[in-house]
Amino acid sequence: MPKVYAQATHIQTDIATQALGPFETDQEAWDAVALAEGRTLDWERTKQGYTVRTKTTRWITETRVLASEGAPCPEG
């Protein structure tokens, strides 16, 4: 079953600063990011998932499909 993860990156340095998940839905991930940021945010669809920016942070969500053993499935 696919799982949704959210990752925060500092915009100026491109350093990952926080990771959240796994979540069952995009909405659950968005709600968790809103809680982490202390406010609701307007998400945009991208090729990889969804993205949103604050003044210093870029959040990206992505859906990952895991194999039954827990290893990522190859795409293609």
WOUR-V196119 format. One line per field, one symbol per residue. ss: DSSP state (2 for helix, 1 for strand, 0 for the rest). burial: I if it has 24 or more other C-alpha atoms within 12 Angstrom, else O. A space follows every 50 residues. Layout:
ss->???
burial->???
This chain:
ss->01111111110000011111111002222222222220000001100011 11100011111111110000010000
burial->OOIIIIIIIOOOOOOOOOOIIIIOOIIOIIIIIOOOOOOOIOIOOOOOII IIIIOOIIIIIIIIOOOOOOOOOOOO
